[in-house]
Amino acid sequence: MSEHSLTALSPVDGRYAAKADALRPIFSEFGLIRARVSVEIEWLIALAAEPAIVELPQFTVEQITWLRALASNFSLADAQRVKDIERTTNHDVKAVEYFIKERLTSKPALQAAAEFVHFACTSEDINNLAYSLMLAEGCTKVMWPVTTELLEKLRSMAHEMADLSMLARTHGQPASPTTLGKEMANVLHRLAWQLAQMREIAIPGKINGAVGNYNAHVVAYPEVDWHAFAQRFVESLGLDWNPYTTQIEPHDGIAELCDAQRRINTVLIDLCRDIWGYISLGYFSQAVRSGEIGSSTMPHKVNPIDFENAEGNLGIANALLGHFSEKLPISRWQRDLTDSTVLRALGTGFAHSLIALDALQRGLGKLRANPTRLSADLDATWEVLGEAVQTVMRRYGLPEPYEQLKALTR
């Protein structure tokens, strides 16, 4: 473990740092700055492609390639330079603008474009698009593939255990039999449903100026249809255009996305608790790893730590995701800055979800069904056949079937 990990305040960057590595380039400060640079560059390229903006000639293919490389090849050293500029500006987005202008000075043919960097933009024009791109990348490249891997694990278990009969329990009491495979299939279906819903959520964006009315745009270039221009630009980024906003994009899409992840996490909390209980009943044993210790004092213990770890991280994730979805859509008048500090924590909510998915996958991989224990429980509770027997008795018109079975089985 590195010194940084040992002194980290959050376990996401400390104890569980390796589990969250896939999200680090996306949701970190580096990831945010990189996304801002990408949006600024694409906006500059789009402006140059507009014939009515005669003061900014259209870029050549080579120039566009060079400009886009500023984002695609963005490095930690570049991010540090932005932070160094920010020490003077005390403004994070303005520091990105100045960073790009610095880079343009190395290309004499592009120096005339310098004052069109961040043209007619408010910081939130850049920020909302950057965060939307980060969320889209985090979901499509990390969260959804990892969730799909868990789905496939559950699918495999559902098939493997389809014929393993198990005593069901309702209200904690013995109930009509089920199978281990069926119980896994229940979770599989719920999880697949929620993931499909999450994939359909629009991730919106806007780029319409200081209060959402294109005020500066129209004053500078009244001949440009800025409404259509903004729509083309936002959609060119792979995002959904929001035509009506204040200074900020209202974050309703982020709230929906966070709520969808919460629902996925809630299904998984339910799974963790059920598996924990089945292990306690002896329906599952856990594969033992050499050298692993379950208790510091009881040598025999093999605890369900992966499911407990997953449940704990899912709870933290849902607390954060719930705050995001409740707070982010609320902003005073045309904007306040309360969303800024909250948005910076987005990655933490998804990171705890990712850590939990890893623990769950690991825990499921250790499970071994115990047919002997499953059969013993069923053999000791013949009374659960009462439902089936009284239902057949009803079919054939026998008197008071429910009452007879109640008297016999209680």
Order of alpha helices (4+ residues) and beta strands (2+ residues): alpha-alpha-alpha-alpha-alpha-alpha-alpha-alpha-beta-beta-alpha-beta-alpha-alpha-beta-alpha-beta-alpha-alpha-alpha-beta-alpha-alpha-alpha
